[in-house]
Amino acid sequence: MSKPFSVEYAERIKQLPPYLFAAIDAKKAEVQAQGVDVIDLGVGDPDMPTPAHIVESLKIAAEKAENHQYPSYVGMLTYRKAATDWFARRFGVEFDPATEVVSMIGSKEGIAHMPLAFVDPGDYVLVPDPGYPVYAIATTFAGGIPYKMPLKAENGFLPDLEAIPTEIAAKAKLMFINYPNNPTGAVADYDFFAKVVEFAALHNIIVCHDSAYTELAYDGCKPMSFLEVPGAKEVGIEFHSLSKTYNMTGWRIGFAVGNAKIVQGLGKVKTNIDSGAFQAIQEAAITALRSDQQCVLEMCEIYRKRRDMMVEFLKKAGFKLTAPLATFYLWIDNPEGMTSAEISTMFLEKAGVVVTPGSGFGEAGEGYFRISLTVPETRLNEAGERIVKVLKV
Ligand SMILES: *Cc1c(COP(=O)(O)O)cnc(C)c1O
């Protein structure tokens, strides 16, 4: 008699926190089953199509047989050159396309692989709280220990570097930051990035700046790259993504630029795990980066209108908030006496509207909920009306 086969997950999987959207999805399905027309303002995934000239470019590139083989791990030189040229035009900083940039299968891929390249078991990694869950999870996958840097309203949702204990800073290998910020919508200024560079140099910590939202900004705001600060290139790497800028989340394409040794460390992980991004997608990405950026401006204008509309509804419902200058998120204080879980449950059950509880992004996110503006105006309008109705009893 053989023992029954048993499937055992590794500790790193068993210890994963519950997936943020899984519980919400389950409750959403329950409400939908009762016949409610649920409006999902939870997930931040652009609803608009990829601009036509980029799709056309993919069609042409997909026909070429040479694109059907394994791509290079680091990306085509033409793609890396398009990325560094775009970077120089946008931020005024030059990088060597041969050594200081690497293609990514979406920036999440690079972010998740950073700890494998630089973190040994027991090392600390500084991560924002609230924050994109990947920073902390990728750290624990590599045996590292995430140290949460709370992002507080009174500090403009920037981490207080002086509050990080010296003994933690001494044991930290990486620091993740993300501006414009998901979920708070905050934008960082030159002074903050300069402090980060100084802190990183002092404690020998590699800065990983997640820049997925630099192009989604409003009212004249032009978010900067942390690599614009002198000395940043010595200590860091910056992750850029075509996902949000060109409505290409499903395409999985991005790039990382920065210190050559850091870029190459990440490249070493990639050579052993994946085989790079489909070349036809890289060719379409070149088209996106090299073409006129009018499509990005038009998209920002759509999000700006949605933002203004939703901010009005929320004010009518009694919330106090200022419109964010970047990202497609609204980060809103809970009503007095309600937890993030309670407010999101209430919106779902009473209004049929999904919002994300702030606590899902970390302990310091408690007290807030997040609204994503990635649904068409008519749906957003309907959601706004329902929210006002529920709160105006
Ligand atoms: C959407 C998002 C990304 C981008 O992910 P891709 O893998 O490039 O699609 C990265 N970081 C944050 C904080 C995001 O919200």
The ligand as a Gaussian input file, in Angstrom:
#p B3LYP/6-31G(d) Opt

LIG

0 1
 C        0.598000      49.040000     -12.574000
 C        1.786000      49.124000     -11.712000
 C        3.030000      48.683000     -12.181000
 C        3.204000      48.247000     -13.617000
 O        3.144000      46.936000     -13.789000
 P        3.521000      46.263000     -15.186000
 O        4.093000      44.978000     -14.750000
 O        4.520000      47.128000     -15.888000
 O        2.244000      46.136000     -15.936000
 C        4.117000      48.782000     -11.360000
 N        4.006000      49.327000     -10.142000
 C        2.850000      49.811000      -9.684000
 C        2.808000      50.470000      -8.360000
 C        1.694000      49.699000     -10.442000
 O        0.544000      50.154000      -9.965000

